[in-house]
Amino acid sequence: MDYIKVYAVRIGIVASIFKLLLIPSYRSTDFEVHRNWLAITHSLPLSRWYYENSSEWTLDYPPLFAWFEYSLSQAAVVVDPMMTVLSNLEYASDKTIIFQRVSVIITDFLLIYAIYDFCKWWSIDRNLLALSISERYKGNIKIFVLMTLVILNFGLIIVDHIHFQYNGMLFGIFLLSISKTAQEKFCQAAFFFILLLNFKHLFVYVAPAYLVYLLRIYCLGKYPYTTWTEMIQDFRLIPLAKLSVIVLSVVSISFGPFIVMGQTNQLISRLLPFKRGLCHAYWAPNFWALYNVADKAIAIIGLHFGVLKKNSNWKLASMTGGKVIESDHIILPSIQPSTTFGLTLIFMLPSMVHLWRFPYSWRAFLRGIVLCGFSSFIFGWHVHEKHLITVIVPLTLLAIENVKDARLFFFLSCVGHYSLFPLLYEPKETPIKYILFVLYAIFAYLGLNLCHPGLKTSDQSQSSRISLSEKIYLFGLFFLQIYNAFLHSIFNLSDKLPFLPLLLTSVYCSVGVLYAWLKFYVHSISLISDRQ
């Protein structure tokens, strides 16, 4: 019996039943975004898809996702024809709600298959069937823990099945590309990744890891080179040609029709909307949240001591209004998209150089992905809080391999998942997010301790255990939530400072995210096992 398939099926069934129970829950504006995209792709010819603007929710995903919406619309028009009428803004009949919710649940099966594919390979790579019963049991525990943590990921559940998006499907494609890379099926890995980019272009931030690893391993080889001449002589053109054909074929199919119609500039303007400002309405917990607060703090202190004088531009320049607009900073230099792009590349560079020098393990590649995801989240332009899931999900694969990675995964998943709390602000969803968060954290802690007993006991080095400072920080999330949920309104600050709970959440979580990033960076660069 394929016990890994049994795990996947059983966990998938439990997850699907739970997701069905969430159908009546709160829906964000993203629900109407995707309904409108159904209407656009169903009602308009291809040439009008990226020009339609009768709703503010214009189509701003790559063409393959637009074709995905078109495919869904063929079933949607049968379920409820009014769902695909372009003028029916904010349309949300019961049939529409059920159809869109169920479509997310069904497409999540790609995520389940992807983690099954990885675990199946992992068990073969570890030769579990040939190990002793006790060692095989430990391996099976790791597989079960990994599957559960991915399929029932807290972030994916609340973002997809309450807030409403299709991230489960996208992360399924993402994990398939990672799985095929680990299996050294590099052409398949490249196909799935370029497919992913043509579904959602924001995954381009992890593209450097793919570029470096595939060039280094597939086009050159694993052997170290002493000179550039030796490396150039060993370069293999056929593998490069294969990768190029795969990339160009997918991009041509996806973008080709729009390029032929002369819509390249229009497509780019939709996919790269730089006028949305440095930060989202709710600041992602990254470097720019701290930068914004520092700017505000310097201004307030300067006013208090009479060093600065307030003028009419200060309100317009404020970054704490909670709106998606272009804003300047008050005191500190205002940030341009080119600045964030440059910083992101600078902080990616050391990890990519390290990956080029030591590409001897799929784990090294996965560390490159995580570090690229970290850098883009921390320094990127107009980053959403949901983007941190791009770091947490691949880090889960490393968490069953290495005890220090397990420690950082637990810490980061608590911080990152808590930072998503503001997405569910209605009272009826409050118990759901509390219960899910606590259950996921408990399972992660206990499950990873089964994988790595040193996570909480004293039989491992101090660096392998969750430290006292980390425990204190995580416990601080409890007090932060007490303030956000109760004390803020008790102190009658809801009208005067409505953005304060979001600001505190973002800033507090930013500290945790930056800490996890630095710890993981140092750990990954210094790790010896991935160099062999």
C-alpha positions as CSV (number, residue, x, y, z in Angstrom):
1,M,0.0,0.0,0.0
2,D,1.2,3.5,-0.9
3,Y,1.0,4.9,2.7
4,I,2.2,8.4,1.4
5,K,-0.8,8.5,-0.9
6,V,-3.0,7.4,2.0
7,Y,-1.7,10.3,4.1
8,A,-2.3,12.8,1.2
9,V,-5.8,11.5,0.6
10,R,-6.8,11.6,4.3
11,I,-5.3,15.0,5.0
12,G,-6.8,16.3,1.8
13,I,-10.3,15.1,2.7
14,V,-10.1,16.6,6.2
15,A,-8.9,19.9,4.7
16,S,-11.6,19.9,2.0
17,I,-14.4,19.3,4.5
18,F,-13.1,22.0,6.7
19,K,-12.9,24.4,3.8
20,L,-16.5,23.6,2.8
21,L,-17.5,24.8,6.3
22,L,-15.9,28.2,5.6
23,I,-18.1,28.9,2.5
24,P,-20.4,31.3,4.4
25,S,-17.5,33.2,6.0
26,Y,-16.4,36.8,5.3
27,R,-15.3,37.7,1.7
28,S,-12.8,40.4,0.9
29,T,-12.9,42.6,-2.2
30,D,-10.8,39.9,-3.9
31,F,-14.0,37.9,-4.2
32,E,-15.5,40.6,-6.5
33,V,-12.1,41.0,-8.2
34,H,-12.2,37.4,-9.4
35,R,-15.9,37.5,-10.2
36,N,-15.2,40.6,-12.4
37,W,-12.4,38.7,-14.1
38,L,-14.8,35.9,-14.9
39,A,-17.1,38.4,-16.5
40,I,-14.3,40.2,-18.4
41,T,-12.9,37.0,-19.9
42,H,-16.3,35.6,-20.7
43,S,-18.0,38.7,-22.1
44,L,-15.2,40.5,-24.0
45,P,-13.0,39.5,-26.9
46,L,-9.4,38.7,-26.1
47,S,-8.3,42.1,-27.4
48,R,-10.3,43.9,-24.7
49,W,-9.3,41.9,-21.6
50,Y,-6.5,44.2,-20.5
51,Y,-8.3,47.4,-21.5
52,E,-11.6,46.9,-19.7
53,N,-11.9,49.4,-16.8
54,S,-15.6,49.8,-16.1
55,S,-14.8,48.4,-12.6
56,E,-11.8,49.4,-10.4
57,W,-11.0,45.7,-10.3
58,T,-9.2,45.5,-13.6
59,L,-7.4,42.4,-14.9
60,D,-3.8,42.7,-13.6
61,Y,-2.6,39.1,-13.6
62,P,-0.6,37.5,-16.5
63,P,-2.4,35.9,-19.4
64,L,-2.4,32.3,-18.3
65,F,-4.3,33.3,-15.2
66,A,-6.7,35.2,-17.4
67,W,-7.2,32.0,-19.4
68,F,-7.8,30.2,-16.2
69,E,-10.6,32.6,-15.4
70,Y,-12.0,32.2,-18.9
71,S,-12.1,28.4,-18.3
72,L,-13.9,28.9,-15.0
73,S,-16.3,31.2,-16.7
74,Q,-17.5,28.4,-19.0
75,A,-18.8,26.6,-16.0
76,A,-19.8,29.7,-14.1
77,V,-22.3,30.8,-16.9
78,V,-24.1,27.4,-16.5
79,V,-24.3,27.7,-12.7
80,D,-25.5,31.4,-12.7
81,P,-25.4,33.4,-16.0
82,M,-25.7,36.7,-14.1
83,M,-22.3,36.0,-12.6
84,T,-20.6,36.6,-15.9
85,V,-22.4,39.8,-16.8
86,L,-19.8,42.6,-16.8
87,S,-22.2,45.3,-15.5
88,N,-23.2,43.2,-12.5
89,L,-20.7,44.8,-10.1
90,E,-20.6,43.4,-6.6
91,Y,-22.8,40.5,-7.7
92,A,-22.8,37.8,-5.1
93,S,-25.7,35.4,-5.3
94,D,-25.7,32.2,-3.3
95,K,-24.8,30.2,-6.4
96,T,-22.0,32.6,-7.2
97,I,-20.5,32.3,-3.7
98,I,-20.7,28.5,-3.7
99,F,-19.3,28.3,-7.2
100,Q,-16.3,30.5,-6.5
101,R,-15.6,29.0,-3.1
102,V,-15.7,25.5,-4.4
103,S,-13.5,26.4,-7.4
104,V,-10.8,27.3,-4.9
105,I,-11.2,24.1,-3.0
106,I,-11.0,22.0,-6.2
107,T,-7.9,23.8,-7.5
108,D,-6.3,23.2,-4.1
109,F,-5.9,19.5,-5.1
110,L,-2.9,20.6,-7.1
111,L,-1.2,21.6,-3.9
112,I,-2.1,18.2,-2.4
113,Y,-0.6,16.4,-5.4
114,A,2.5,18.6,-5.4
115,I,3.4,17.8,-1.8
116,Y,2.6,14.1,-2.4
117,D,5.0,14.1,-5.3
118,F,7.7,15.7,-3.2
119,C,7.2,13.3,-0.3
120,K,7.1,10.3,-2.6
121,W,10.5,11.3,-4.0
122,W,11.8,12.1,-0.5
123,S,11.0,8.7,0.8
124,I,12.7,7.0,-2.2
125,D,15.7,9.3,-1.8
126,R,16.0,8.4,1.9
127,N,15.5,4.7,1.0
128,L,13.0,4.4,3.8
129,L,11.8,0.9,2.9
130,A,15.3,-0.4,3.4
131,L,15.8,1.2,6.8
132,S,15.0,-0.4,10.2
133,I,11.5,-0.2,11.5
134,S,12.3,2.6,14.0
135,E,14.1,4.7,11.3
136,R,11.3,4.1,8.9
137,Y,8.8,5.2,11.5
138,K,10.7,8.4,12.0
139,G,10.7,9.0,8.2
140,N,6.9,8.4,8.1
141,I,6.4,10.9,10.9
142,K,8.3,13.5,9.0
143,I,6.2,12.9,5.9
144,F,3.0,13.2,7.8
145,V,4.1,16.4,9.6
146,L,5.2,18.0,6.3
147,M,2.0,17.1,4.5
148,T,-0.1,18.4,7.3
149,L,1.8,21.7,7.7
150,V,1.6,22.4,3.9
151,I,-1.9,21.3,3.1
152,L,-3.4,22.9,6.2
153,N,-1.1,25.9,6.2
154,F,-2.8,28.6,8.2
155,G,-2.0,31.4,5.8
156,L,-3.3,29.6,2.8
157,I,-6.5,28.7,4.5
158,I,-7.5,32.2,5.7
159,V,-6.2,34.0,2.5
160,D,-7.8,31.6,0.1
161,H,-10.9,30.2,1.8
162,I,-12.0,33.2,3.8
163,H,-10.3,36.3,2.3
164,F,-10.5,34.7,-1.1
165,Q,-7.7,34.0,-3.6
166,Y,-6.3,31.0,-5.6
167,N,-2.9,30.7,-3.9
168,G,-3.3,27.0,-3.2
169,M,-3.2,26.3,-6.9
170,L,-0.3,28.6,-7.5
171,F,1.7,27.1,-4.6
172,G,0.9,23.7,-6.0
173,I,2.7,24.7,-9.3
174,F,5.5,26.2,-7.2
175,L,6.0,23.1,-5.2
176,L,5.9,20.9,-8.3
177,S,8.8,23.0,-9.7
178,I,10.7,22.6,-6.5
179,S,10.0,18.8,-6.4
180,K,11.2,18.3,-9.9
181,T,14.3,20.3,-9.2
182,A,15.0,18.0,-6.2
183,Q,14.5,15.0,-8.5
184,E,16.9,16.5,-11.0
185,K,14.2,16.6,-13.7
186,F,15.4,20.1,-14.6
187,C,13.4,20.6,-17.8
188,Q,10.2,19.8,-15.9
189,A,11.2,22.1,-13.1
190,A,11.8,24.9,-15.6
191,F,8.4,24.2,-17.3
192,F,6.5,24.4,-14.0
193,F,8.3,27.5,-12.9
194,I,7.8,29.5,-16.1
195,L,4.2,28.3,-16.1
196,L,3.9,29.7,-12.6
197,L,5.3,33.1,-13.7
198,N,2.7,33.3,-16.4
199,F,0.0,32.7,-13.8
200,K,1.3,35.1,-11.2
201,H,4.3,37.3,-12.1
202,L,5.1,38.2,-8.5
203,F,6.9,34.8,-8.1
204,V,9.6,36.4,-10.3
205,Y,11.3,37.4,-7.1
206,V,12.5,33.8,-6.6
207,A,13.6,33.4,-10.2
208,P,17.3,34.2,-9.4
209,A,17.5,31.0,-7.5
210,Y,16.2,29.0,-10.4
211,L,18.5,30.8,-12.9
212,V,21.6,30.3,-10.8
213,Y,20.9,26.7,-9.8
214,L,19.8,25.5,-13.3
215,L,22.7,27.1,-15.0
216,R,25.2,25.9,-12.5
217,I,23.9,22.3,-12.1
218,Y,22.2,21.5,-15.5
219,C,24.4,23.5,-17.9
220,L,27.7,23.2,-16.0
221,G,27.6,20.4,-13.5
222,K,28.2,19.9,-9.8
223,Y,32.0,19.9,-9.9
224,P,34.0,22.9,-8.6
225,Y,36.0,24.9,-11.1
226,T,39.4,26.4,-10.4
227,T,39.4,28.8,-13.3
228,W,36.8,30.6,-15.5
229,T,38.4,29.0,-18.6
230,E,37.7,25.6,-17.2
231,M,34.1,26.5,-16.5
232,I,33.5,28.0,-19.9
233,Q,35.0,24.9,-21.6
234,D,32.7,22.7,-19.6
235,F,29.5,24.7,-20.5
236,R,26.8,22.6,-22.1
237,L,24.8,24.3,-24.9
238,I,22.2,21.5,-25.3
239,P,20.8,21.8,-21.8
240,L,20.7,25.6,-22.2
241,A,18.9,25.2,-25.5
242,K,16.3,22.9,-23.9
243,L,15.7,25.4,-21.1
244,S,15.4,28.2,-23.6
245,V,12.9,26.4,-25.8
246,I,10.7,25.6,-22.7
247,V,10.8,29.2,-21.5
248,L,10.2,30.8,-24.9
249,S,7.4,28.3,-25.8
250,V,5.4,29.1,-22.6
251,V,6.0,32.8,-22.8
252,S,5.0,32.8,-26.5
253,I,1.8,30.9,-25.9
254,S,1.0,33.2,-23.0
255,F,2.0,36.7,-24.2
256,G,2.2,36.0,-27.9
257,P,-1.4,37.0,-28.9
258,F,-1.1,40.3,-27.0
259,I,2.2,41.1,-28.5
260,V,0.8,40.5,-32.0
261,M,-2.1,42.8,-31.1
262,G,0.4,45.5,-30.1
263,Q,-0.7,45.5,-26.4
264,T,2.7,45.0,-24.8
265,N,2.8,48.4,-23.1
266,Q,-0.8,48.1,-21.9
267,L,0.0,44.6,-20.5
268,I,3.1,45.9,-18.7
269,S,1.2,48.8,-17.2
270,R,-1.4,46.4,-15.7
271,L,1.2,43.9,-14.4
272,L,3.5,46.6,-12.9
273,P,1.3,49.3,-11.3
274,F,4.1,51.3,-9.6
275,K,1.7,54.2,-8.7
276,R,0.2,52.2,-5.9
277,G,2.8,53.4,-3.5
278,L,5.6,52.0,-1.4
279,C,3.3,50.3,1.1
280,H,0.0,48.6,1.0
281,A,-2.9,50.0,3.0
282,Y,-2.0,47.6,5.8
283,W,1.8,47.7,5.9
284,A,3.5,44.4,5.3
285,P,5.8,43.6,8.3
286,N,9.0,44.5,6.5
287,F,11.8,47.0,6.6
288,W,9.7,49.8,5.2
289,A,7.2,49.5,8.1
290,L,10.1,50.4,10.4
291,Y,11.3,53.1,8.0
292,N,7.8,54.7,8.0
293,V,7.6,54.6,11.8
294,A,11.1,56.1,12.1
295,D,10.1,58.9,9.7
296,K,7.0,59.7,11.8
297,A,8.8,59.4,15.1
298,I,11.6,61.8,14.0
299,A,8.9,64.3,12.8
300,I,7.0,64.1,16.1
301,I,10.2,64.5,18.2
302,G,11.3,67.4,16.1
303,L,8.0,69.2,16.5
304,H,8.0,68.5,20.3
305,F,11.4,70.1,20.8
306,G,10.8,72.9,18.3
307,V,13.4,71.8,15.9
308,L,10.9,71.3,13.1
309,K,7.8,73.3,12.0
310,K,4.7,71.7,10.7
311,N,3.4,72.7,7.3
312,S,0.5,71.9,5.0
313,N,2.4,69.1,3.2
314,W,2.8,67.0,6.3
315,K,-0.6,65.5,6.1
316,L,-0.2,64.7,2.4
317,A,3.2,63.2,3.2
318,S,2.0,61.0,6.0
319,M,2.5,57.2,5.5
320,T,0.2,56.3,8.3
321,G,-3.2,57.0,6.8
322,G,-3.9,53.5,5.8
323,K,-4.6,54.2,2.1
324,V,-3.2,52.8,-1.1
325,I,-1.7,56.0,-2.6
326,E,1.6,57.4,-3.5
327,S,3.0,59.3,-0.4
328,D,6.2,61.0,0.4
329,H,8.0,60.7,3.7
330,I,8.1,63.7,6.0
331,I,11.7,63.8,7.1
332,L,13.5,60.7,5.7
333,P,14.2,60.5,1.9
334,S,11.1,59.3,0.0
335,I,11.6,55.8,-1.6
336,Q,11.3,55.2,-5.3
337,P,10.6,51.8,-7.0
338,S,14.2,51.7,-8.3
339,T,15.5,52.0,-4.8
340,T,13.5,49.0,-3.5
341,F,14.5,47.0,-6.6
342,G,18.2,47.8,-6.0
343,L,18.1,46.9,-2.3
344,T,16.3,43.6,-3.1
345,L,19.0,42.6,-5.6
346,I,21.8,43.7,-3.3
347,F,20.5,41.5,-0.4
348,M,19.8,38.6,-2.8
349,L,23.3,38.7,-4.2
350,P,25.4,37.0,-1.4
351,S,23.0,34.1,-1.3
352,M,23.1,33.7,-5.1
353,V,26.9,33.8,-5.1
354,H,26.9,31.2,-2.3
355,L,24.5,29.0,-4.3
356,W,26.7,29.3,-7.4
357,R,29.7,28.2,-5.4
358,F,28.0,25.4,-3.5
359,P,25.1,24.0,-5.6
360,Y,25.6,20.4,-4.4
361,S,22.2,19.8,-2.9
362,W,18.6,20.5,-3.5
363,R,18.5,21.9,0.0
364,A,21.0,24.6,-1.1
365,F,18.6,25.5,-4.0
366,L,15.7,25.6,-1.6
367,R,17.6,27.9,0.7
368,G,18.2,30.2,-2.2
369,I,14.5,30.3,-2.9
370,V,13.7,31.2,0.7
371,L,16.4,33.9,0.8
372,C,15.1,35.4,-2.4
373,G,11.6,35.4,-1.0
374,F,12.8,37.0,2.2
375,S,14.7,39.7,0.4
376,S,11.8,40.6,-1.9
377,F,9.4,40.7,1.0
378,I,11.6,42.8,3.3
379,F,12.7,45.3,0.7
380,G,10.2,45.1,-2.2
381,W,7.8,47.7,-3.5
382,H,4.2,47.7,-2.4
383,V,4.5,44.3,-0.8
384,H,1.4,42.6,0.6
385,E,1.5,40.9,4.0
386,K,0.4,37.7,2.2
387,H,3.7,37.6,0.3
388,L,5.4,36.1,3.3
389,I,3.7,32.8,2.6
390,T,6.2,32.5,-0.3
391,V,8.9,32.2,2.3
392,I,7.0,30.0,4.9
393,V,5.8,27.3,2.5
394,P,9.2,26.3,1.0
395,L,10.8,26.7,4.5
396,T,8.4,24.0,5.6
397,L,10.3,21.5,3.4
398,L,13.6,22.4,5.1
399,A,12.0,22.2,8.6
400,I,11.8,18.4,8.5
401,E,15.4,18.2,7.4
402,N,17.3,20.3,9.9
403,V,16.5,21.2,13.5
404,K,17.7,24.8,13.2
405,D,15.4,25.3,10.2
406,A,12.6,23.7,12.2
407,R,13.2,26.3,14.9
408,L,13.2,29.2,12.5
409,F,10.1,27.8,10.7
410,F,8.2,27.6,13.9
411,F,9.2,31.2,14.9
412,L,8.5,32.7,11.4
413,S,5.2,30.9,10.9
414,C,3.9,32.2,14.2
415,V,5.0,35.8,13.3
416,G,4.0,35.6,9.7
417,H,0.6,34.0,10.3
418,Y,-0.2,36.5,13.1
419,S,0.6,39.3,10.8
420,L,-2.3,38.1,8.6
421,F,-4.9,38.7,11.5
422,P,-5.9,42.2,10.2
423,L,-7.2,40.5,7.0
424,L,-10.0,39.0,9.1
425,Y,-11.4,42.0,11.0
426,E,-15.1,41.0,11.3
427,P,-16.2,39.7,14.7
428,K,-17.7,36.4,13.4
429,E,-14.3,35.4,12.0
430,T,-12.4,36.2,15.2
431,P,-12.9,32.8,16.8
432,I,-11.9,31.0,13.6
433,K,-8.6,32.8,13.2
434,Y,-7.7,32.4,16.9
435,I,-8.5,28.7,17.0
436,L,-6.8,28.0,13.6
437,F,-3.7,29.9,14.6
438,V,-3.3,28.2,18.0
439,L,-4.0,24.7,16.5
440,Y,-1.5,25.2,13.7
441,A,1.2,26.5,16.1
442,I,0.6,23.6,18.5
443,F,0.8,21.0,15.8
444,A,3.9,22.7,14.3
445,Y,5.7,22.7,17.6
446,L,4.7,19.1,18.6
447,G,5.1,17.7,15.1
448,L,8.5,19.2,14.5
449,N,9.6,18.1,18.0
450,L,8.8,14.5,16.9
451,C,11.0,15.1,13.8
452,H,13.7,16.8,15.9
453,P,13.5,16.0,19.6
454,G,16.2,18.6,20.4
455,L,13.7,21.4,19.5
456,K,12.5,21.7,23.1
457,T,14.8,19.4,25.1
458,S,18.3,20.0,26.4
459,D,20.0,17.2,24.5
460,Q,20.9,19.4,21.5
461,S,23.0,22.6,21.3
462,Q,21.6,25.8,22.5
463,S,21.3,27.1,18.9
464,S,19.0,24.2,18.0
465,R,16.4,25.1,20.6
466,I,13.9,27.9,20.7
467,S,15.7,30.5,22.8
468,L,14.3,32.3,25.8
469,S,14.3,35.6,23.8
470,E,12.3,34.0,21.0
471,K,9.8,32.6,23.5
472,I,9.4,36.1,25.1
473,Y,8.9,37.7,21.7
474,L,6.3,35.1,20.6
475,F,4.5,35.5,24.0
476,G,4.4,39.2,23.2
477,L,2.0,38.5,20.3
478,F,-0.6,37.6,22.9
479,F,-0.3,40.9,24.7
480,L,-0.3,42.7,21.3
481,Q,-3.6,41.0,20.4
482,I,-5.1,41.9,23.8
483,Y,-4.4,45.5,23.0
484,N,-5.7,45.4,19.4
485,A,-8.8,43.5,20.3
486,F,-9.8,45.1,23.6
487,L,-7.7,47.9,25.0
488,H,-7.6,50.1,21.9
489,S,-11.4,50.6,22.0
490,I,-11.5,50.7,25.8
491,F,-9.1,53.7,25.7
492,N,-11.5,55.3,23.1
493,L,-8.7,55.5,20.5
494,S,-10.7,53.9,17.7
495,D,-11.8,57.3,16.2
496,K,-8.7,59.3,17.0
497,L,-6.1,56.7,16.0
498,P,-7.8,54.0,13.9
499,F,-4.6,52.9,12.2
500,L,-2.7,52.3,15.4
501,P,-3.5,48.6,15.9
502,L,-2.4,47.9,12.3
503,L,0.7,49.9,12.8
504,L,1.6,48.1,16.0
505,T,1.0,44.7,14.4
506,S,3.1,45.6,11.4
507,V,6.0,47.1,13.4
508,Y,6.1,44.3,16.0
509,C,6.0,41.6,13.3
510,S,8.6,43.4,11.3
511,V,11.1,42.9,14.1
512,G,10.4,39.2,14.1
513,V,10.6,38.8,10.3
514,L,13.9,40.7,10.1
515,Y,15.3,38.6,13.0
516,A,14.3,35.4,11.3
517,W,15.7,36.6,8.0
518,L,19.1,37.4,9.5
519,K,19.3,34.1,11.5
520,F,18.3,32.1,8.4
521,Y,20.8,34.0,6.2
522,V,23.7,33.4,8.6
523,H,22.7,29.8,9.1
524,S,22.4,29.0,5.4
525,I,25.7,30.6,4.4
526,S,27.6,28.8,7.1
527,L,25.9,25.4,6.8
528,I,28.5,22.7,5.8
529,S,26.1,19.8,5.0
530,D,24.5,21.5,2.0
531,R,28.0,22.0,0.4
532,Q,28.5,18.3,0.0
